[in-house]
Amino acid sequence: MRAGVQTVTAFDKEFQDQPDEIIFQTILAANFLDIKNLLELMCKKVADEIKKCKTPDDIRDRFNIRQDYTPEEVEEVKKAHPWIYDKNAK
């Protein structure tokens, strides 16, 4: 195990099983109150959810994020960063 990396206990997993709104509010509170372990635990939950997504659109769907870009702007991003949209990437 790497230094500073803690395992997630059964209690932690149960605690992480919250609606997104509660998770994000907990992240904000833990950051404000400087509770490092809680902040890392909840950020890990969000990171794990992002890892499950295959594309940026999947991330938007998972977290209910609306698309702010026009179709033209999306195409510019795809041209500038093709690796983001590469379906063969892991």
Buried (B, 14 or more C-beta within 10 A) or exposed (E): EEEEEEEEEEEBEEBBEBEEEEBBEBBEEBBEEEBEEBBBBBBBBBEEBEEEBEEBEEBEEEEEEEEEEEEEEBEEEEEEEEEEBEEEEE
